[in-house]
Amino acid sequence: MNILPQEVWFAEFPFAKDKTKFKERPVIVLDVDDETCSVFSMKITSRKPYDEFEIELFDWADIPLDHISTAVASQVFEIHKTNFRRKIGRLSNDDWKNINDLHNRYLKCIGLNF
């Protein structure tokens, strides 16, 4: 299975409060580590953004997703490739830039400057 950054996939994503439980949901692929078969993925949710570290995907219909969707920078997890189910599509270049900017701002806010 070939998984690339900027793609959107259905994957088993861990719950924030109990990382032993999962929900199959769309995720944005941020980075792939082929050595460990791990994929750093950002959660996508159907609710509206409610803080500065969430952003609406403007080109959600082009991916295609079923409805307006929000990327959540505070919800990024390392997910094993075997937990990826199927590719949905790819983020537009504009959304990809917005996601990367948001993720970098979040990392800086929590003290992880790269």
BAFIGU-949163 format. One record per atom (N, C-alpha, C): x, y, z; residue in one letter; residue number from 1. Coordinates in nm, 4 decimals. Example, Ala and Ser with C-alpha at 12.3 -4.5 7.8 and 13.67 -1.06 7.14 Angstrom:
<rs>
<r <1.3190, -0.5690, 0.7800>, 'A', 1>
<r <1.2300, -0.4500, 0.7800>, 'A', 1>
<r <1.3200, -0.3300, 0.7800>, 'A', 1>
<r <1.2850, -0.2250, 0.7080>, 'S', 2>
<r <1.3670, -0.1060, 0.7140>, 'S', 2>
<r <1.2900, 0.0030, 0.7870>, 'S', 2>
</rs>
This chain:
<rs>
<r <0.0853, -0.1175, 0.0000>, 'M', 1>
<r <0.0000, 0.0000, 0.0000>, 'M', 1>
<r <0.0897, 0.1236, 0.0000>, 'M', 1>
<r <0.0668, 0.2123, -0.0956>, 'N', 2>
<r <0.1457, 0.3340, -0.1077>, 'N', 2>
<r <0.0662, 0.4515, -0.0497>, 'N', 2>
<r <0.1146, 0.5079, 0.0589>, 'I', 3>
<r <0.0491, 0.6198, 0.1272>, 'I', 3>
<r <0.1437, 0.7393, 0.1198>, 'I', 3>
<r <0.0916, 0.8540, 0.0765>, 'L', 4>
<r <0.1760, 0.9715, 0.0558>, 'L', 4>
<r <0.1232, 1.0928, 0.1314>, 'L', 4>
<r <0.2139, 1.1830, 0.1721>, 'P', 5>
<r <0.1694, 1.3084, 0.2326>, 'P', 5>
<r <0.0742, 1.3832, 0.1399>, 'P', 5>
<r <-0.0175, 1.4540, 0.1997>, 'Q', 6>
<r <-0.1200, 1.5359, 0.1335>, 'Q', 6>
<r <-0.2424, 1.4534, 0.0949>, 'Q', 6>
<r <-0.2362, 1.3218, 0.1128>, 'E', 7>
<r <-0.3517, 1.2383, 0.0813>, 'E', 7>
<r <-0.4480, 1.2338, 0.1996>, 'E', 7>
<r <-0.5725, 1.2002, 0.1695>, 'V', 8>
<r <-0.6760, 1.1816, 0.2707>, 'V', 8>
<r <-0.7212, 1.0361, 0.2614>, 'V', 8>
<r <-0.7199, 0.9679, 0.3761>, 'W', 9>
<r <-0.7533, 0.8256, 0.3832>, 'W', 9>
<r <-0.8555, 0.8020, 0.4936>, 'W', 9>
<r <-0.9289, 0.6906, 0.4817>, 'F', 10>
<r <-1.0024, 0.6372, 0.5953>, 'F', 10>
<r <-0.9038, 0.5495, 0.6717>, 'F', 10>
<r <-0.8930, 0.5746, 0.8021>, 'A', 11>
<r <-0.8018, 0.4967, 0.8858>, 'A', 11>
<r <-0.8623, 0.4827, 1.0246>, 'A', 11>
<r <-0.8166, 0.3828, 1.0980>, 'E', 12>
<r <-0.8580, 0.3680, 1.2373>, 'E', 12>
<r <-0.7770, 0.4671, 1.3193>, 'E', 12>
<r <-0.8461, 0.5672, 1.3714>, 'F', 13>
<r <-0.7828, 0.6785, 1.4432>, 'F', 13>
<r <-0.8140, 0.6635, 1.5916>, 'F', 13>
<r <-0.7118, 0.6756, 1.6796>, 'P', 14>
<r <-0.7362, 0.6569, 1.8233>, 'P', 14>
<r <-0.8170, 0.7719, 1.8838>, 'P', 14>
<r <-0.8995, 0.7367, 1.9822>, 'F', 15>
<r <-0.9707, 0.8392, 2.0582>, 'F', 15>
<r <-0.8700, 0.9150, 2.1440>, 'F', 15>
<r <-0.8910, 1.0444, 2.1603>, 'A', 16>
<r <-0.7976, 1.1280, 2.2370>, 'A', 16>
<r <-0.7913, 1.0855, 2.3830>, 'A', 16>
<r <-0.9057, 1.0482, 2.4415>, 'K', 17>
<r <-0.9099, 1.0150, 2.5841>, 'K', 17>
<r <-0.8751, 0.8700, 2.6139>, 'K', 17>
<r <-0.8827, 0.7826, 2.5143>, 'D', 18>
<r <-0.8507, 0.6410, 2.5339>, 'D', 18>
<r <-0.7882, 0.5883, 2.4059>, 'D', 18>
<r <-0.6556, 0.5931, 2.4000>, 'K', 19>
<r <-0.5840, 0.5574, 2.2780>, 'K', 19>
<r <-0.5853, 0.4083, 2.2473>, 'K', 19>
<r <-0.6528, 0.3281, 2.3316>, 'T', 20>
<r <-0.6685, 0.1860, 2.3021>, 'T', 20>
<r <-0.7943, 0.1607, 2.2194>, 'T', 20>
<r <-0.8776, 0.2648, 2.2037>, 'K', 21>
<r <-1.0005, 0.2544, 2.1246>, 'K', 21>
<r <-0.9872, 0.3393, 1.9992>, 'K', 21>
<r <-1.0512, 0.2911, 1.8921>, 'F', 22>
<r <-1.0350, 0.3554, 1.7620>, 'F', 22>
<r <-1.1694, 0.3797, 1.6961>, 'F', 22>
<r <-1.1678, 0.4767, 1.6043>, 'K', 23>
<r <-1.2834, 0.5026, 1.5198>, 'K', 23>
<r <-1.2322, 0.5181, 1.3770>, 'K', 23>
<r <-1.2984, 0.4530, 1.2824>, 'E', 24>
<r <-1.2593, 0.4720, 1.1444>, 'E', 24>
<r <-1.3095, 0.6079, 1.0978>, 'E', 24>
<r <-1.2149, 0.6908, 1.0510>, 'R', 25>
<r <-1.2491, 0.8282, 1.0127>, 'R', 25>
<r <-1.1503, 0.8770, 0.9072>, 'R', 25>
<r <-1.1842, 0.9847, 0.8383>, 'P', 26>
<r <-1.0885, 1.0410, 0.7434>, 'P', 26>
<r <-0.9730, 1.1099, 0.8175>, 'P', 26>
<r <-0.8535, 1.0933, 0.7629>, 'V', 27>
<r <-0.7337, 1.1563, 0.8192>, 'V', 27>
<r <-0.6505, 1.2152, 0.7067>, 'V', 27>
<r <-0.5729, 1.3174, 0.7418>, 'I', 28>
<r <-0.4792, 1.3786, 0.6480>, 'I', 28>
<r <-0.3418, 1.3198, 0.6757>, 'I', 28>
<r <-0.2760, 1.2703, 0.5724>, 'V', 29>
<r <-0.1411, 1.2156, 0.5865>, 'V', 29>
<r <-0.0428, 1.3323, 0.5860>, 'V', 29>
<r <0.0287, 1.3487, 0.6985>, 'L', 30>
<r <0.1286, 1.4550, 0.7099>, 'L', 30>
<r <0.2671, 1.4073, 0.6684>, 'L', 30>
<r <0.3014, 1.2847, 0.7089>, 'D', 31>
<r <0.4338, 1.2301, 0.6820>, 'D', 31>
<r <0.4271, 1.0789, 0.6920>, 'D', 31>
<r <0.5186, 1.0119, 0.6224>, 'V', 32>
<r <0.5227, 0.8660, 0.6228>, 'V', 32>
<r <0.6648, 0.8227, 0.6557>, 'V', 32>
<r <0.6778, 0.7311, 0.7508>, 'D', 33>
<r <0.8073, 0.6726, 0.7863>, 'D', 33>
<r <0.8053, 0.5285, 0.7372>, 'D', 33>
<r <0.8657, 0.5055, 0.6216>, 'D', 34>
<r <0.8630, 0.3719, 0.5623>, 'D', 34>
<r <0.9395, 0.2698, 0.6457>, 'D', 34>
<r <1.0376, 0.3145, 0.7212>, 'E', 35>
<r <1.1174, 0.2233, 0.8029>, 'E', 35>
<r <1.0330, 0.1585, 0.9127>, 'E', 35>
<r <0.9445, 0.2384, 0.9748>, 'T', 36>
<r <0.8606, 0.1854, 1.0834>, 'T', 36>
<r <0.7176, 0.1569, 1.0375>, 'T', 36>
<r <0.6901, 0.1815, 0.9093>, 'C', 37>
<r <0.5542, 0.1656, 0.8531>, 'C', 37>
<r <0.4535, 0.2533, 0.9261>, 'C', 37>
<r <0.4982, 0.3688, 0.9759>, 'S', 38>
<r <0.4120, 0.4597, 1.0496>, 'S', 38>
<r <0.3737, 0.5789, 0.9633>, 'S', 38>
<r <0.2529, 0.6276, 0.9874>, 'V', 39>
<r <0.2016, 0.7419, 0.9131>, 'V', 39>
<r <0.1539, 0.8453, 1.0145>, 'V', 39>
<r <0.2104, 0.9658, 1.0093>, 'F', 40>
<r <0.1669, 1.0735, 1.0968>, 'F', 40>
<r <0.0445, 1.1376, 1.0327>, 'F', 40>
<r <-0.0674, 1.1312, 1.1052>, 'S', 41>
<r <-0.1966, 1.1657, 1.0483>, 'S', 41>
<r <-0.2715, 1.2637, 1.1357>, 'S', 41>
<r <-0.3426, 1.3578, 1.0708>, 'M', 42>
<r <-0.4227, 1.4585, 1.1404>, 'M', 42>
<r <-0.5701, 1.4237, 1.1260>, 'M', 42>
<r <-0.6402, 1.4341, 1.2364>, 'K', 43>
<r <-0.7833, 1.4043, 1.2408>, 'K', 43>
<r <-0.8638, 1.5043, 1.1581>, 'K', 43>
<r <-0.9675, 1.4514, 1.0907>, 'I', 44>
<r <-1.0676, 1.5338, 1.0240>, 'I', 44>
<r <-1.2002, 1.5058, 1.0926>, 'I', 44>
<r <-1.2749, 1.6114, 1.1221>, 'T', 45>
<r <-1.4044, 1.5973, 1.1872>, 'T', 45>
<r <-1.5103, 1.6751, 1.1096>, 'T', 45>
<r <-1.6368, 1.6423, 1.1358>, 'S', 46>
<r <-1.7444, 1.7094, 1.0638>, 'S', 46>
<r <-1.7945, 1.8353, 1.1339>, 'S', 46>
<r <-1.7461, 1.8602, 1.2543>, 'R', 47>
<r <-1.7935, 1.9800, 1.3253>, 'R', 47>
<r <-1.7165, 2.1036, 1.2786>, 'R', 47>
<r <-1.7718, 2.2195, 1.3093>, 'K', 48>
<r <-1.7074, 2.3469, 1.2748>, 'K', 48>
<r <-1.5831, 2.3681, 1.3627>, 'K', 48>
<r <-1.4844, 2.4435, 1.3145>, 'P', 49>
<r <-1.3682, 2.4769, 1.3975>, 'P', 49>
<r <-1.4116, 2.5516, 1.5239>, 'P', 49>
<r <-1.3489, 2.5183, 1.6386>, 'Y', 50>
<r <-1.3848, 2.5910, 1.7604>, 'Y', 50>
<r <-1.2662, 2.6492, 1.8339>, 'Y', 50>
<r <-1.1459, 2.6341, 1.7804>, 'D', 51>
<r <-1.0325, 2.7055, 1.8394>, 'D', 51>
<r <-0.9319, 2.7389, 1.7291>, 'D', 51>
<r <-0.8253, 2.8061, 1.7674>, 'E', 52>
<r <-0.7286, 2.8556, 1.6695>, 'E', 52>
<r <-0.6462, 2.7460, 1.6038>, 'E', 52>
<r <-0.6543, 2.6228, 1.6542>, 'F', 53>
<r <-0.5773, 2.5119, 1.5981>, 'F', 53>
<r <-0.6638, 2.4148, 1.5196>, 'F', 53>
<r <-0.7750, 2.4656, 1.4716>, 'E', 54>
<r <-0.8630, 2.3898, 1.3833>, 'E', 54>
<r <-0.8948, 2.4772, 1.2631>, 'E', 54>
<r <-0.9060, 2.4132, 1.1473>, 'I', 55>
<r <-0.9319, 2.4889, 1.0252>, 'I', 55>
<r <-1.0240, 2.4092, 0.9338>, 'I', 55>
<r <-1.1154, 2.4816, 0.8720>, 'E', 56>
<r <-1.2059, 2.4192, 0.7762>, 'E', 56>
<r <-1.1300, 2.3898, 0.6470>, 'E', 56>
<r <-1.1552, 2.2731, 0.5911>, 'L', 57>
<r <-1.0996, 2.2400, 0.4600>, 'L', 57>
<r <-1.1867, 2.3083, 0.3552>, 'L', 57>
<r <-1.1286, 2.4017, 0.2828>, 'F', 58>
<r <-1.2063, 2.4804, 0.1872>, 'F', 58>
<r <-1.2436, 2.4001, 0.0633>, 'F', 58>
<r <-1.1582, 2.3088, 0.0236>, 'D', 59>
<r <-1.1827, 2.2302, -0.0977>, 'D', 59>
<r <-1.2264, 2.0876, -0.0632>, 'D', 59>
<r <-1.3057, 2.0734, 0.0424>, 'W', 60>
<r <-1.3474, 1.9410, 0.0915>, 'W', 60>
<r <-1.4219, 1.8605, -0.0142>, 'W', 60>
<r <-1.5001, 1.9243, -0.0988>, 'A', 61>
<r <-1.5783, 1.8513, -0.1994>, 'A', 61>
<r <-1.4893, 1.7944, -0.3095>, 'A', 61>
<r <-1.3724, 1.8545, -0.3309>, 'D', 62>
<r <-1.2813, 1.8070, -0.4353>, 'D', 62>
<r <-1.2013, 1.6845, -0.3920>, 'D', 62>
<r <-1.2004, 1.6526, -0.2624>, 'I', 63>
<r <-1.1180, 1.5411, -0.2121>, 'I', 63>
<r <-1.1666, 1.4060, -0.2649>, 'I', 63>
<r <-1.2871, 1.3625, -0.2617>, 'P', 64>
<r <-1.4106, 1.4233, -0.2139>, 'P', 64>
<r <-1.4515, 1.3710, -0.0761>, 'P', 64>
<r <-1.4956, 1.4645, 0.0097>, 'L', 65>
<r <-1.5597, 1.4300, 0.1364>, 'L', 65>
<r <-1.7083, 1.4605, 0.1237>, 'L', 65>
<r <-1.7886, 1.3988, 0.2092>, 'D', 66>
<r <-1.9349, 1.4114, 0.1992>, 'D', 66>
<r <-1.9893, 1.5446, 0.2492>, 'D', 66>
<r <-1.9119, 1.6156, 0.3321>, 'H', 67>
<r <-1.9633, 1.7378, 0.3935>, 'H', 67>
<r <-1.8483, 1.8278, 0.4344>, 'H', 67>
<r <-1.8812, 1.9503, 0.4712>, 'I', 68>
<r <-1.7805, 2.0439, 0.5208>, 'I', 68>
<r <-1.7053, 1.9768, 0.6349>, 'I', 68>
<r <-1.5720, 1.9894, 0.6322>, 'S', 69>
<r <-1.4894, 1.9180, 0.7293>, 'S', 69>
<r <-1.3837, 2.0095, 0.7878>, 'S', 69>
<r <-1.3405, 1.9733, 0.9087>, 'T', 70>
<r <-1.2433, 2.0506, 0.9851>, 'T', 70>
<r <-1.1221, 1.9651, 1.0178>, 'T', 70>
<r <-1.0020, 2.0187, 0.9957>, 'A', 71>
<r <-0.8777, 1.9527, 1.0358>, 'A', 71>
<r <-0.8408, 2.0005, 1.1757>, 'A', 71>
<r <-0.7937, 1.9075, 1.2595>, 'V', 72>
<r <-0.7664, 1.9356, 1.3999>, 'V', 72>
<r <-0.6167, 1.9148, 1.4274>, 'V', 72>
<r <-0.5423, 2.0260, 1.4374>, 'A', 73>
<r <-0.3970, 2.0181, 1.4534>, 'A', 73>
<r <-0.3546, 1.9575, 1.5864>, 'A', 73>
<r <-0.4405, 1.9663, 1.6876>, 'S', 74>
<r <-0.4053, 1.9082, 1.8181>, 'S', 74>
<r <-0.4288, 1.7579, 1.8216>, 'S', 74>
<r <-0.4810, 1.7022, 1.7141>, 'Q', 75>
<r <-0.5085, 1.5586, 1.7059>, 'Q', 75>
<r <-0.4271, 1.4965, 1.5919>, 'Q', 75>
<r <-0.2975, 1.4817, 1.6164>, 'V', 76>
<r <-0.2067, 1.4180, 1.5217>, 'V', 76>
<r <-0.1477, 1.2959, 1.5906>, 'V', 76>
<r <-0.1609, 1.1817, 1.5257>, 'F', 77>
<r <-0.1107, 1.0576, 1.5831>, 'F', 77>
<r <-0.0310, 0.9802, 1.4799>, 'F', 77>
<r <0.0594, 0.8975, 1.5326>, 'E', 78>
<r <0.1333, 0.8033, 1.4501>, 'E', 78>
<r <0.0480, 0.6776, 1.4387>, 'E', 78>
<r <0.0116, 0.6431, 1.3163>, 'I', 79>
<r <-0.0766, 0.5298, 1.2910>, 'I', 79>
<r <-0.0030, 0.4307, 1.2009>, 'I', 79>
<r <-0.0081, 0.3031, 1.2370>, 'H', 80>
<r <0.0572, 0.2008, 1.1557>, 'H', 80>
<r <-0.0166, 0.1858, 1.0227>, 'H', 80>
<r <0.0593, 0.1595, 0.9172>, 'K', 81>
<r <0.0008, 0.1477, 0.7834>, 'K', 81>
<r <-0.1111, 0.0441, 0.7762>, 'K', 81>
<r <-0.1052, -0.0581, 0.8592>, 'T', 82>
<r <-0.2088, -0.1619, 0.8545>, 'T', 82>
<r <-0.3446, -0.1104, 0.9003>, 'T', 82>
<r <-0.3482, 0.0072, 0.9653>, 'N', 83>
<r <-0.4747, 0.0662, 1.0107>, 'N', 83>
<r <-0.5380, 0.1581, 0.9061>, 'N', 83>
<r <-0.4763, 0.1683, 0.7900>, 'F', 84>
<r <-0.5320, 0.2471, 0.6813>, 'F', 84>
<r <-0.6204, 0.1579, 0.5955>, 'F', 84>
<r <-0.7416, 0.2053, 0.5688>, 'R', 85>
<r <-0.8416, 0.1233, 0.4991>, 'R', 85>
<r <-0.8490, 0.1524, 0.3497>, 'R', 85>
<r <-0.8732, 0.2794, 0.3146>, 'R', 86>
<r <-0.8810, 0.3128, 0.1724>, 'R', 86>
<r <-0.8545, 0.4614, 0.1530>, 'R', 86>
<r <-0.7972, 0.4911, 0.0387>, 'K', 87>
<r <-0.7687, 0.6299, 0.0034>, 'K', 87>
<r <-0.8977, 0.6973, -0.0416>, 'K', 87>
<r <-0.9207, 0.8179, 0.0098>, 'I', 88>
<r <-1.0361, 0.8975, -0.0310>, 'I', 88>
<r <-0.9966, 0.9906, -0.1453>, 'I', 88>
<r <-0.8832, 1.0578, -0.1293>, 'G', 89>
<r <-0.8393, 1.1532, -0.2302>, 'G', 89>
<r <-0.7167, 1.2288, -0.1839>, 'G', 89>
<r <-0.7077, 1.3531, -0.2276>, 'R', 90>
<r <-0.5892, 1.4353, -0.2002>, 'R', 90>
<r <-0.6341, 1.5781, -0.1709>, 'R', 90>
<r <-0.5659, 1.6424, -0.0741>, 'L', 91>
<r <-0.5926, 1.7831, -0.0438>, 'L', 91>
<r <-0.5489, 1.8720, -0.1594>, 'L', 91>
<r <-0.6198, 1.9806, -0.1783>, 'S', 92>
<r <-0.5738, 2.0818, -0.2749>, 'S', 92>
<r <-0.4435, 2.1412, -0.2219>, 'S', 92>
<r <-0.3662, 2.2023, -0.3089>, 'N', 93>
<r <-0.2413, 2.2654, -0.2657>, 'N', 93>
<r <-0.2674, 2.3766, -0.1644>, 'N', 93>
<r <-0.3772, 2.4516, -0.1817>, 'D', 94>
<r <-0.4108, 2.5581, -0.0863>, 'D', 94>
<r <-0.4429, 2.5012, 0.0512>, 'D', 94>
<r <-0.5254, 2.3964, 0.0563>, 'D', 95>
<r <-0.5559, 2.3339, 0.1851>, 'D', 95>
<r <-0.4300, 2.2737, 0.2473>, 'D', 95>
<r <-0.3445, 2.2125, 0.1659>, 'W', 96>
<r <-0.2208, 2.1524, 0.2168>, 'W', 96>
<r <-0.1325, 2.2594, 0.2815>, 'W', 96>
<r <-0.1194, 2.3751, 0.2174>, 'K', 97>
<r <-0.0403, 2.4845, 0.2756>, 'K', 97>
<r <-0.1030, 2.5298, 0.4070>, 'K', 97>
<r <-0.2355, 2.5465, 0.4096>, 'N', 98>
<r <-0.3043, 2.5879, 0.5329>, 'N', 98>
<r <-0.2833, 2.4868, 0.6454>, 'N', 98>
<r <-0.2908, 2.3582, 0.6137>, 'I', 99>
<r <-0.2726, 2.2518, 0.7136>, 'I', 99>
<r <-0.1305, 2.2554, 0.7691>, 'I', 99>
<r <-0.0324, 2.2683, 0.6825>, 'N', 100>
<r <0.1070, 2.2733, 0.7286>, 'N', 100>
<r <0.1337, 2.3964, 0.8138>, 'N', 100>
<r <0.0808, 2.5112, 0.7728>, 'D', 101>
<r <0.0966, 2.6329, 0.8525>, 'D', 101>
<r <0.0317, 2.6163, 0.9902>, 'D', 101>
<r <-0.0890, 2.5610, 0.9921>, 'L', 102>
<r <-0.1600, 2.5381, 1.1175>, 'L', 102>
<r <-0.0834, 2.4414, 1.2072>, 'L', 102>
<r <-0.0361, 2.3321, 1.1510>, 'H', 103>
<r <0.0378, 2.2324, 1.2283>, 'H', 103>
<r <0.1660, 2.2928, 1.2864>, 'H', 103>
<r <0.2376, 2.3704, 1.2061>, 'N', 104>
<r <0.3603, 2.4352, 1.2556>, 'N', 104>
<r <0.3306, 2.5352, 1.3669>, 'N', 104>
<r <0.2203, 2.6123, 1.3545>, 'R', 105>
<r <0.1815, 2.7050, 1.4622>, 'R', 105>
<r <0.1486, 2.6290, 1.5898>, 'R', 105>
<r <0.0793, 2.5165, 1.5762>, 'Y', 106>
<r <0.0440, 2.4356, 1.6929>, 'Y', 106>
<r <0.1704, 2.3809, 1.7592>, 'Y', 106>
<r <0.2619, 2.3270, 1.6807>, 'L', 107>
<r <0.3858, 2.2728, 1.7375>, 'L', 107>
<r <0.4653, 2.3812, 1.8091>, 'L', 107>
<r <0.4702, 2.5007, 1.7506>, 'K', 108>
<r <0.5405, 2.6122, 1.8138>, 'K', 108>
<r <0.4727, 2.6498, 1.9456>, 'K', 108>
<r <0.3403, 2.6508, 1.9473>, 'C', 109>
<r <0.2647, 2.6865, 2.0676>, 'C', 109>
<r <0.2918, 2.5899, 2.1835>, 'C', 109>
<r <0.3082, 2.4614, 2.1509>, 'I', 110>
<r <0.3335, 2.3623, 2.2581>, 'I', 110>
<r <0.4826, 2.3414, 2.2828>, 'I', 110>
<r <0.5668, 2.4238, 2.2172>, 'G', 111>
<r <0.7115, 2.4224, 2.2454>, 'G', 111>
<r <0.7916, 2.3253, 2.1630>, 'G', 111>
<r <0.7371, 2.2795, 2.0516>, 'L', 112>
<r <0.8115, 2.1891, 1.9633>, 'L', 112>
<r <0.8411, 2.2611, 1.8330>, 'L', 112>
<r <0.9499, 2.3377, 1.8316>, 'N', 113>
<r <0.9872, 2.4121, 1.7106>, 'N', 113>
<r <1.0713, 2.3242, 1.6199>, 'N', 113>
<r <1.0299, 2.3145, 1.4936>, 'F', 114>
<r <1.1073, 2.2365, 1.3961>, 'F', 114>
<r <1.1560, 2.3254, 1.2856>, 'F', 114>
</rs>
